Amino acid sequence: MVFEQNLTDDQLKIIEARHHDPFAVLGRHPTKSGVYVRAFLPHTESATVGNNLPMKRVEGTDIFEWTGRSDDLETPYQIHRTTSQNQIQSHYDPYCFPPQISDYDLYLFAEGKHWHAYRILGSHKRTVNGVEGVMFATWAPNAQRVSVVGTFNRWDGRSHPMRSRGSTGVWELFIPGLEIGELYKYEIRNYHDGSLHLKMDPYCQQAELRPGTASVIFDSSYQWQDKEWMSNREHTKWLHAPHSVYEVHLGSWQKRNDGSFCSYRELADKLVPYVSKMGFTHIELLPITEHPLDISWGYQTTGYYAATSRFGSPDDFRYFVDQCHQNNIGVLLDWVPGHFPKDSFGLAKFDGTALYEHEDPRRGEHQDWGTLIFNYGRNEVRNFLLSSAFFWLEECHIDGLRVDAVASMLYLDYSREEGQWLPNIHGGRENLEVISFLKEVNTILHQSHPGCIIAAEESTSYPMVSRPADMGGLGFSMKWNMGWMHDILEYMKQDPIHRRYHHDQLTFGLLYAFTENFVLPFSHDEVVHGKGSMRYKMPGDEWQQFANLRLLYTFMYSYPGKKLLFMGSEFGQGSEWNSEKALEWYLLDYPKHQGLLQLVTDLNKVYRESPALHYHDFDAHGFEWIDCNDREQSVLSYLRQGQDSIAVAVFNFTPVVRDNYRIGVPEAGEYEVVINSDSEYYSGSNYSVSQVIQSESTSWSDRPYSIVLNLPPLAGLIIRKKH
């Protein structure tokens, strides 16, 4: 073009949206005789600055300039423009404001030590020099230029290029006059090849409802009402406290009559009372972090700071958490720091390079899932994840995190053949960067938020997952006991006539039960992908299936370890879980399903009220075998103890009644049956079992006293010593 001959290189770069430092060109600058103002104003016919000071268009461009005395123009100043539609618009010039992020914040971020990076990065309402607007910031070290684009500037990357903060790789821009609810993205021009990348904000706290992928300017106005809960949480001795978790996928627990999702507020009104009545201590949410695809269940996270818009606003989510707390229910969030999807609008090749991920697919890609792996050796990436954890705990009052797929993070050869992975510096298969990262995150979170729970879904025998980092562990609060879960489900699948040959599957878990702080999970993963519902894992006819399921749950609630049950399993849903459909609530019209629900309710009550069943969940002081060797009758019995209380658990894993069955007890006195899974209240056979049993002086199983009782078919009994 002819006019280009008369333009400076800087002006040309501004016009072509490739200038690395737009503040060097745009805004207010001193001259020898005064000051000049330069602005780039697409879709503009004419413009003035300040008190109607006319700006001159640079011929053939959308650059407007004014030169004059410095006294004639205050800072900050406004630009008034007449648009191509003959509309008059006024705005404060974004390029007349100084940098907003402190050098100290940038230093902490670069070191990976900024626990609250979400407060400086992302978009935030802010008042600068008396002017209200929104501050934007993102990390894109390989960008030649980054612009904020949105509905407010016609998604034009030329309009609002950002300020580079040098070697930190951070870009920032304060844009006056923007309001809450505006849509935006970052347009990023790669330094090396000039490619353009349109990205959602990694730190955004609200995202557009899918299939839209824009970020949303958000500022929370929620007033919390859970001060008492938050204060008490700090002093909770969670090691010794009852911990019974109801795992929920919000999109399919219930739906509206028209099949659409219930909102966070509707779920607060429906789900919270239900869980409270059931007696669970916590709700664990499958990931509610923003994600593009419903059927991913949230595990393909794109918004690590944004509660999904499927169910309402971020403040609606805060209301849900608040209602849980006001009803004495903790909230745990399924958190996914192990991988992220390849969607072009997300973290993948964020600035045109492998920024959040590894360049080499042997380290940077999960082949099974088609997802990318975070580069945990990069400080800024570690900071992104650490800050995300802090965000949920602090800003949304979440009580803990369940960290997904930890095994996939720990091992470099996870699900890989020889030659498809790279060893660590010592030639081993452990991901040393991940180990360091997990230790750091867990240590900092536990120190900063006493009482929070960080649970690992870790499926291997990696040692000391739930031991403090300063002892050589990974620092998690708890670890899911996948071994116990697989063993007991394999055992229960057996026809009772064959169970005596599989007795070791019942007892093996106690060899390692206290090596970790274990959670006993019957999770969503066990009721999908052809595995069958919990009910249909059980053998026999309908009566036997329900009897077996009642027996299994009674066994779980008396066994050492905290408890977790996926939604629908509490009333014996028949179908596998389908995330696109609501649970089969109509089943509660039938007695057997009602009975199972009542049993789980009563198990929660007894578990919470009995220190013997929870105080020593994580150490051997709370457990003793009474008889683990009666494999011929498939009967198991053990003792639980805690805070001077005793509970006896006895299980008959066959449909054959065992009358006058004698078991040893440590103390004389009366023993009361508090749970009988065969009771008529639970739609059992109600076989005759004495409610109160007097001990006898007959020694049995190396104990000075014993009790005699009838064992119903396929049933468990929990018995407490009366005081």
C-alpha positions in Angstrom: 0.0 0.0 0.0 1.2 3.5 -0.8 0.7 5.0 2.6 3.0 2.4 4.2 6.0 4.3 2.8 5.3 7.1 5.2 4.6 5.0 8.3 7.1 4.2 10.9 7.9 0.6 11.7 6.1 0.9 15.0 3.0 2.3 13.4 3.0 -0.5 10.9 3.3 -3.1 13.6 0.4 -1.6 15.5 -1.8 -1.7 12.4 -0.8 -5.3 11.7 -1.3 -6.3 15.3 2.2 -7.6 15.8 3.8 -5.0 18.1 5.4 -6.5 21.2 5.2 -3.3 23.2 2.1 -1.3 22.2 2.6 1.1 25.2 5.7 2.3 23.5 3.6 3.6 20.6 0.1 4.2 22.0 -1.0 6.4 24.8 0.5 9.6 26.1 4.1 10.4 25.5 6.3 13.5 26.1 7.8 15.6 23.3 10.4 18.4 23.5 7.6 21.0 23.4 4.8 19.2 25.1 3.0 15.9 24.8 1.4 13.7 22.2 -1.4 11.1 22.3 -1.7 8.3 19.9 -4.6 5.8 19.6 -5.5 3.0 17.3 -9.3 3.2 16.7 -10.8 0.8 14.1 -14.3 1.5 12.8 -13.9 5.2 13.7 -14.7 8.3 11.5 -13.3 11.0 13.8 -12.0 11.4 17.3 -11.1 13.9 20.0 -9.2 13.6 23.3 -9.8 15.2 26.6 -11.8 18.4 26.5 -12.7 18.1 22.8 -9.1 18.3 21.5 -9.2 17.2 17.9 -7.2 14.1 16.9 -5.8 13.8 13.4 -6.0 10.6 11.5 -2.7 9.3 10.1 -3.6 9.1 6.4 -4.8 5.7 5.2 -4.9 4.3 8.7 -7.0 4.0 11.9 -4.3 5.7 13.9 -5.3 9.0 15.4 -2.9 11.5 17.0 -3.0 14.7 19.0 -0.1 17.0 19.9 -0.2 19.9 22.3 0.8 21.3 25.7 0.9 18.8 28.6 -1.3 21.2 30.7 -4.1 20.9 28.2 -4.5 17.2 28.9 -5.1 15.6 32.3 -4.3 11.9 33.0 -6.2 9.7 32.9 -8.0 11.2 29.8 -10.9 10.1 27.7 -11.1 9.6 24.0 -14.3 10.5 22.2 -14.9 8.8 18.9 -17.6 8.9 16.2 -18.1 5.4 14.8 -18.7 4.4 11.3 -22.4 4.0 12.3 -22.3 7.7 13.4 -22.5 6.8 17.1 -20.5 8.9 19.6 -18.6 6.8 22.2 -16.3 7.8 25.0 -13.8 5.8 26.9 -10.7 6.2 29.0 -7.6 5.3 27.1 -6.2 2.0 28.3 -2.8 3.1 27.2 -2.5 5.9 29.7 -2.4 3.7 32.8 0.8 2.4 34.4 1.6 -1.3 35.0 -0.7 -2.9 37.6 1.0 -6.1 38.6 3.8 -5.6 41.1 7.3 -6.9 40.4 7.0 -8.9 43.6 3.9 -10.7 42.3 5.7 -11.4 39.1 8.7 -12.7 40.9 6.6 -15.1 43.0 4.8 -16.3 40.0 8.0 -17.0 38.1 9.3 -18.9 41.1 6.1 -21.0 41.3 5.5 -19.6 44.8 2.4 -17.4 44.2 -0.3 -19.3 46.1 -2.9 -16.8 44.9 -1.9 -16.3 41.3 -5.6 -16.2 40.4 -5.8 -12.8 42.1 -3.3 -11.2 39.6 -3.9 -13.3 36.4 -7.3 -13.6 34.7 -9.8 -10.8 34.6 -10.7 -8.7 37.7 -12.9 -5.6 38.4 -10.6 -2.9 39.5 -10.5 0.9 40.1 -7.3 2.6 38.8 -6.7 6.3 39.4 -10.4 6.7 40.2 -11.4 4.9 36.9 -13.4 1.7 37.1 -12.6 -1.1 34.6 -11.3 -4.6 34.3 -7.7 -5.7 34.6 -6.7 -8.6 32.3 -3.5 -10.7 32.6 -2.2 -13.9 31.2 1.0 -15.9 30.8 2.3 -16.4 27.2 6.1 -16.1 27.1 6.4 -17.1 23.4 3.9 -14.6 22.2 4.9 -11.7 19.9 1.6 -10.0 20.8 -1.4 -10.7 23.0 -4.7 -8.9 22.7 -7.9 -9.0 24.7 -10.8 -9.5 22.3 -14.5 -9.7 23.1 -17.9 -8.4 22.4 -16.8 -4.9 23.5 -14.3 -4.6 20.6 -15.9 -6.8 17.9 -13.4 -9.5 18.7 -10.8 -7.4 16.9 -7.2 -8.3 18.0 -5.9 -4.9 16.8 -8.0 -2.9 19.4 -6.6 -3.9 22.7 -3.0 -5.3 22.6 -1.6 -6.0 26.0 1.5 -4.8 27.9 4.4 -7.2 28.0 6.0 -7.6 31.4 9.3 -8.6 29.9 11.0 -11.9 30.7 8.2 -13.0 33.0 6.1 -13.9 30.0 3.1 -12.1 31.6 0.9 -9.7 29.6 -1.5 -7.3 31.2 -4.0 -4.6 30.3 -6.4 -2.5 32.2 -9.5 -1.7 30.1 -11.7 1.0 31.6 -15.5 0.9 31.5 -16.0 -2.9 31.0 -18.8 -4.5 32.9 -19.4 -7.9 34.5 -20.8 -10.4 32.1 -18.8 -9.3 29.0 -17.4 -12.2 26.9 -13.7 -12.2 26.1 -10.8 -14.3 24.9 -7.1 -13.7 24.3 -5.8 -13.5 20.8 -2.2 -14.6 20.8 0.3 -14.1 18.0 3.2 -16.6 18.2 6.7 -15.0 18.1 8.3 -17.6 16.0 5.9 -18.2 13.2 3.3 -15.5 13.5 0.4 -18.0 13.9 -2.7 -16.7 15.7 -4.3 -18.5 18.6 -7.7 -17.6 20.1 -7.8 -18.8 23.7 -10.1 -18.8 26.7 -8.6 -17.3 29.8 -6.9 -20.1 31.8 -7.6 -18.2 35.0 -11.2 -17.1 34.2 -13.7 -17.7 37.0 -16.7 -18.0 34.7 -17.0 -19.5 31.2 -19.6 -19.2 28.5 -22.2 -22.0 28.5 -21.2 -24.7 26.1 -20.9 -25.0 23.2 -19.6 -21.4 23.6 -16.0 -21.3 24.7 -15.4 -17.6 25.7 -14.5 -16.5 29.1 -16.8 -14.2 31.1 -15.8 -11.2 33.2 -16.9 -12.1 36.7 -16.8 -10.6 40.2 -18.3 -12.4 43.1 -20.8 -10.6 45.3 -21.7 -13.6 47.4 -22.2 -13.1 51.1 -21.2 -16.3 53.0 -23.2 -17.6 55.9 -20.9 -20.5 57.0 -18.6 -18.8 59.4 -19.3 -21.3 62.2 -18.6 -24.3 59.8 -15.3 -22.8 58.5 -14.1 -22.1 62.1 -15.0 -25.6 63.3 -13.2 -27.1 60.3 -9.9 -25.7 61.4 -10.1 -27.7 64.6 -11.5 -30.9 63.2 -9.4 -33.9 64.0 -10.2 -35.6 60.7 -8.0 -38.6 61.4 -10.4 -39.7 64.1 -13.6 -38.2 62.8 -16.4 -40.1 60.9 -16.1 -39.6 57.2 -18.8 -40.9 55.0 -18.9 -39.5 51.5 -21.8 -39.4 49.0 -20.3 -39.1 45.5 -22.4 -37.2 43.1 -22.5 -36.2 39.4 -24.6 -33.1 39.5 -25.8 -33.4 36.0 -27.5 -36.7 36.5 -28.5 -37.0 40.1 -31.9 -35.5 39.2 -33.2 -33.6 36.2 -36.0 -31.2 35.6 -39.3 -32.5 34.1 -38.2 -31.3 30.7 -34.9 -33.3 31.0 -32.7 -30.2 31.5 -30.1 -29.8 34.2 -31.1 -28.7 37.7 -29.3 -25.5 38.8 -26.9 -25.3 41.7 -29.6 -23.6 43.7 -32.2 -26.2 42.9 -29.7 -28.9 43.8 -29.0 -27.1 47.1 -32.7 -27.3 47.8 -33.1 -31.0 46.8 -29.7 -32.7 47.2 -28.6 -31.2 50.5 -31.7 -32.2 52.5 -31.5 -35.7 51.0 -27.8 -36.1 51.9 -28.5 -34.7 55.4 -31.3 -37.1 56.0 -29.1 -40.0 54.8 -26.5 -39.0 57.4 -23.5 -38.7 55.1 -20.8 -36.3 56.4 -19.6 -35.1 52.9 -20.7 -34.7 49.3 -18.0 -35.4 46.8 -18.7 -33.7 43.4 -17.4 -35.2 40.2 -15.5 -32.3 38.5 -17.6 -29.2 38.2 -14.7 -27.3 36.8 -15.7 -26.1 33.3 -15.4 -28.7 30.5 -16.7 -28.7 26.9 -18.2 -32.2 26.7 -21.0 -33.4 29.0 -20.1 -37.1 28.6 -16.6 -36.5 29.9 -18.2 -36.1 33.4 -16.0 -33.1 33.9 -12.6 -35.0 33.7 -11.7 -33.1 30.5 -11.2 -29.8 32.3 -10.7 -26.5 30.4 -11.6 -24.1 33.2 -9.5 -24.8 36.3 -11.0 -21.8 38.2 -14.5 -21.8 36.7 -17.5 -23.7 38.1 -19.3 -25.0 35.0 -22.0 -22.7 33.7 -24.3 -25.7 33.0 -25.8 -25.3 36.4 -25.7 -21.6 36.9 -23.3 -18.8 37.9 -20.2 -19.1 40.2 -22.1 -17.5 43.0 -24.9 -20.0 42.5 -22.2 -22.6 43.2 -21.1 -20.8 46.3 -24.7 -20.9 47.5 -24.7 -24.6 47.0 -21.6 -25.0 49.1 -22.9 -22.6 51.7 -26.1 -24.6 52.1 -24.1 -27.8 52.5 -22.1 -26.2 55.3 -25.2 -24.8 57.0 -26.5 -28.4 57.1 -23.2 -29.7 58.5 -22.2 -31.4 55.2 -18.6 -31.0 53.9 -18.0 -30.5 50.2 -15.1 -32.3 48.3 -14.3 -31.5 44.7 -12.9 -34.0 42.2 -9.8 -32.1 40.9 -7.9 -33.1 37.7 -4.3 -31.9 37.7 -3.1 -34.9 35.8 -4.1 -34.0 32.3 -6.1 -31.6 30.1 -7.9 -31.8 26.7 -6.5 -30.8 23.3 -9.3 -28.4 22.5 -7.9 -25.5 20.4 -9.5 -22.9 22.6 -7.9 -24.3 25.8 -4.5 -24.8 27.3 -3.0 -26.8 24.4 -0.2 -24.9 22.7 -1.5 -21.8 24.5 1.0 -19.4 22.9 1.7 -21.5 19.9 4.2 -23.7 21.8 3.9 -26.5 24.2 3.6 -24.2 27.2 1.5 -26.0 29.8 2.4 -29.4 28.3 5.5 -31.2 27.1 6.6 -30.9 23.5 7.6 -34.5 23.3 4.5 -36.8 23.2 6.5 -39.4 25.1 6.1 -37.2 28.1 3.3 -34.9 27.1 0.4 -37.0 26.0 -1.9 -39.6 27.5 -2.4 -42.1 24.7 -5.4 -43.8 26.4 -7.4 -40.6 26.9 -6.2 -38.4 24.1 -5.2 -35.7 26.5 -2.1 -33.7 27.3 0.1 -34.0 30.4 1.1 -30.9 32.4 4.8 -29.9 32.4 5.3 -30.1 36.2 8.9 -29.1 35.9 7.9 -25.6 34.9 7.3 -23.2 37.8 4.5 -21.3 36.1 2.6 -24.5 35.4 3.0 -25.7 39.0 1.8 -22.3 40.1 -1.2 -22.5 37.9 -2.3 -25.8 39.5 -1.3 -24.9 43.1 -3.2 -21.6 42.8 -6.3 -23.5 41.4 -6.3 -25.7 44.6 -6.1 -22.6 46.8 -8.9 -20.9 44.8 -11.4 -23.7 45.4 -10.5 -23.9 49.1 -10.5 -20.2 49.8 -12.8 -18.5 47.3 -15.4 -21.3 47.2 -15.0 -22.7 50.7 -14.4 -26.3 49.4 -13.4 -28.6 52.2 -11.1 -30.8 50.3 -10.0 -32.2 47.0 -10.1 -35.7 45.5 -7.1 -35.8 43.1 -7.9 -37.8 40.1 -5.7 -40.5 38.4 -2.6 -40.0 40.7 -1.1 -43.2 39.3 -1.1 -41.8 35.8 0.9 -38.8 37.2 3.4 -40.8 39.2 4.7 -43.1 36.5 6.4 -42.0 33.2 5.6 -45.4 31.7 1.9 -45.3 32.7 0.0 -47.3 30.0 3.0 -47.1 27.6 5.0 -49.7 25.8 8.8 -49.9 25.7 10.2 -47.0 23.6 7.1 -44.9 24.2 8.3 -43.2 27.3 11.4 -41.4 28.6 13.0 -42.3 31.9 13.9 -39.8 34.6 17.4 -38.5 35.3 18.2 -41.7 37.3 16.9 -44.0 34.6 13.8 -44.8 36.6 10.0 -44.8 35.8 8.9 -42.4 38.5 8.0 -38.8 37.5 10.3 -36.9 39.9 8.7 -33.6 39.0 5.2 -34.9 39.9 6.4 -36.3 43.2 8.0 -32.9 44.1 4.8 -31.1 42.9 2.4 -33.3 45.0 4.5 -33.0 48.1 4.6 -29.3 47.8 0.9 -28.8 47.1 -0.2 -31.2 49.9 2.2 -29.7 52.4 1.2 -26.1 51.7 -2.6 -26.8 51.6 -2.5 -28.7 54.9 -0.5 -25.9 56.6 -2.6 -23.1 55.2 -6.0 -24.8 55.6 -6.1 -27.0 58.7 -8.9 -29.5 58.5 -9.0 -29.7 54.7 -8.9 -33.2 53.1 -6.8 -34.1 50.1 -7.5 -37.6 48.9 -5.6 -39.5 46.2 -7.2 -41.8 43.7 -4.0 -43.9 43.4 -4.4 -47.5 42.1 -0.9 -48.9 42.6 1.2 -49.8 45.6 3.2 -46.6 45.6 4.4 -46.2 49.2 3.4 -43.6 51.7 0.9 -41.8 49.6 -0.9 -40.6 52.7 2.1 -39.9 54.9 3.5 -36.4 55.5 6.1 -35.2 52.9 8.7 -34.5 55.7 8.5 -38.2 56.5 9.1 -39.2 52.8 5.5 -39.5 51.8 3.4 -37.7 49.2 1.5 -35.7 51.8 -2.1 -36.7 51.0 -4.7 -36.9 53.8 -6.1 -40.1 52.5 -5.8 -42.7 49.7 -8.6 -44.6 48.0 -8.2 -48.3 48.8 -8.6 -49.8 45.3 -7.1 -53.1 46.3 -9.8 -53.7 49.0 -12.5 -52.6 46.6 -11.5 -55.0 43.9 -11.0 -57.9 46.3 -14.3 -57.6 48.1 -16.3 -57.1 44.8 -14.6 -60.2 43.3 -15.6 -62.1 46.4 -19.2 -60.9 46.5 -19.6 -61.9 42.8 -19.0 -65.5 43.7 -21.9 -67.8 44.3 -22.1 -68.3 48.1 -21.5 -72.1 47.7 -18.0 -71.2 46.3 -17.1 -68.4 48.7 -15.2 -70.7 51.0 -12.6 -71.1 48.3 -12.1 -67.3 48.1 -12.1 -66.5 51.8 -8.6 -64.9 51.6 -10.1 -62.1 49.5 -12.0 -61.1 52.6 -9.0 -61.1 54.9 -6.1 -60.1 52.8 -6.8 -56.4 53.1 -6.0 -56.4 56.8 -2.3 -57.2 56.0 -2.0 -53.6 54.6 -5.0 -51.8 56.0 -3.0 -49.5 58.2 -0.1 -48.7 55.8 -2.1 -45.7 54.5 -5.1 -43.6 55.6 -7.6 -45.5 53.4 -10.9 -44.6 52.0 -13.2 -47.5 51.0 -14.6 -46.5 47.7 -17.6 -47.8 45.8 -17.3 -45.1 43.2 -18.8 -44.1 39.8 -16.0 -46.0 38.1 -17.5 -49.3 39.4 -20.9 -48.8 37.9 -20.1 -47.9 34.2 -18.6 -49.3 31.1 -20.2 -52.8 31.4 -19.3 -53.4 35.0 -23.0 -53.4 36.0 -24.7 -51.7 38.9 -23.8 -52.5 42.5 -27.0 -54.6 42.7 -26.3 -56.6 39.6 -22.7 -57.4 40.7 -24.4 -59.6 43.4 -25.3 -63.2 42.6 -28.6 -65.0 43.0 -32.2 -64.1 42.6 -33.6 -60.7 43.5 -33.9 -61.4 47.2 -30.3 -62.7 47.3 -29.0 -59.7 45.4 -30.4 -57.3 47.9 -29.3 -59.4 50.8 -25.8 -59.5 49.4 -25.8 -55.8 48.9 -27.0 -55.1 52.4 -24.3 -57.5 53.7 -21.6 -55.7 51.6 -22.5 -52.2 52.9 -22.7 -53.4 56.5 -19.2 -55.0 56.0 -17.9 -51.7 54.5 -19.2 -49.5 57.3 -17.7 -51.7 60.0 -14.4 -52.2 58.3 -11.4 -49.9 59.0 -11.3 -46.9 56.7 -13.5 -44.0 55.7 -16.5 -44.6 53.4 -17.5 -43.5 49.9 -20.7 -44.5 48.0 -21.7 -43.3 44.6 -25.2 -41.9 44.1 -27.8 -44.5 43.2 -26.0 -47.3 44.9 -27.6 -46.3 48.2 -31.0 -47.6 47.0 -29.9 -50.3 44.6 -30.3 -48.8 41.2 -30.6 -51.6 38.6 -29.1 -50.0 35.5 -25.6 -48.9 35.1 -25.0 -45.2 35.7 -25.8 -43.2 32.6 -24.6 -39.6 32.9 -27.2 -38.5 30.4 -30.1 -39.7 32.5 -31.4 -39.0 36.0 -31.2 -41.7 38.6 -34.1 -44.2 38.7 -35.9 -42.6 41.6 -39.1 -44.5 40.9 -37.4 -47.6 42.3 -38.0 -46.2 45.8 -41.7 -47.1 45.3 -40.6 -50.7 46.0 -39.9 -52.1 49.4 -36.5 -53.7 48.7 -35.1 -50.5 47.4 -36.6 -48.5 50.3 -35.1 -51.1 52.7 -31.6 -50.7 51.3 -31.9 -46.9 51.5 -33.0 -47.2 55.2 -30.1 -49.5 55.9 -27.5 -47.0 54.5 -29.2 -44.3 56.5 -28.9 -46.3 59.7 -25.3 -47.4 58.9 -24.3 -43.8 58.6 -26.0 -43.0 61.9 -24.4 -45.9 63.8 -21.0 -45.2 62.1 -21.1 -41.5 63.2 -22.3 -42.2 66.7 -19.9 -45.0 67.4 -16.3 -44.0 68.1 -15.4 -47.7 67.9 -16.3 -47.7 64.2 -14.4 -44.5 63.2 -11.9 -43.2 65.8 -9.1 -45.6 64.8 -10.0 -46.0 61.2 -6.3 -45.5 60.3 -4.4 -47.5 62.9 -4.3 -51.0 64.2 -5.4 -50.0 67.7 -9.0 -50.1 66.5 -9.1 -53.6 65.0 -8.8 -57.1 66.2 -9.8 -60.3 64.5 -12.2 -62.5 66.5 -12.2 -65.3 63.9 -10.9 -64.9 60.4 -10.5 -68.6 59.7 -14.1 -69.9 59.5 -13.8 -70.3 55.8 -15.9 -73.5 55.7 -19.0 -71.6 56.9 -17.9 -68.3 55.2 -18.3 -66.5 58.5 -16.1 -63.6 59.6 -16.0 -61.7 62.9 -13.9 -58.9 64.2 -13.7 -56.3 67.0 -13.6 -52.5 66.5 -12.5 -50.3 69.4 -12.2 -46.6 70.0 -12.4 -44.1 72.9 -13.3 -46.8 75.4 -16.1 -48.2 73.3 -16.4 -51.6 71.7 -18.2 -52.9 68.6 -18.4 -56.4 67.3 -19.0 -57.2 63.7 -20.1 -60.6 62.5 -20.9 -61.6 58.9 -22.5 -64.7 57.3 -21.6 -64.7 53.6 -23.9 -67.7 52.8 -27.7 -68.1 52.7 -27.4 -70.9 55.3 -28.6 -69.8 58.8 -26.0 -70.3 61.5 -27.9 -70.9 64.8 -26.2 -70.6 68.2 -23.0 -69.3 66.7 -20.4 -68.5 69.4 -17.9 -65.7 69.2 -15.4 -64.5 71.8 -15.6 -61.0 73.4 -13.2 -59.2 75.6 -15.5 -58.0 78.3 -18.5 -59.3 80.3 -21.8 -57.5 80.1 -24.7 -56.9 77.8 -24.3 -56.6 74.0 -26.9 -54.9 71.8 -27.4 -55.5 68.1 -27.5 -52.0 66.5 -27.5 -53.2 62.9 -29.0 -56.4 61.5 -28.9 -56.2 57.7 -31.5 -59.0 57.6 -34.1 -57.0 59.6 -37.6 -56.5 58.2 -36.9 -52.8 58.4 -34.5 -53.3 55.5 -36.8 -55.8 53.7 -34.8 -58.7 55.0 -36.1 -62.1 56.1 -36.1 -61.0 59.7 -34.7 -64.2 61.0 -34.9 -64.5 64.8 -32.0 -62.6 66.3 -31.9 -61.5 70.0 -31.7 -57.7 70.3 -29.7 -57.9 73.5 -27.3 -60.7 74.3 -25.7 -61.4 77.7 -22.1 -62.5 77.6 -21.1 -65.9 79.1 -18.0 -66.8 81.1 -17.1 -69.4 78.4 -13.8 -68.4 76.9 -13.6 -68.5 73.2 -11.1 -67.5 70.5 -8.5 -66.5 73.1 -11.0 -64.2 74.8 -12.3 -64.6 78.4 -16.0 -64.3 77.5 -18.3 -65.1 74.6 -21.7 -64.5 73.2 -24.0 -66.8 71.4 -26.3 -65.6 68.6 -28.1 -66.6 65.5 -26.6 -65.5 62.2 -29.3 -64.7 59.6 -28.7 -65.7 55.9 -26.5 -63.4 53.9 -26.4 -60.9 56.6 -24.1 -58.7 58.8 -24.6 -57.8 62.4 -23.0 -54.8 64.2 -23.1 -55.2 67.9 -22.2 -52.7 70.6 -21.4 -53.3 74.2 -24.0 -51.6 76.4 -22.6 -49.3 79.1 
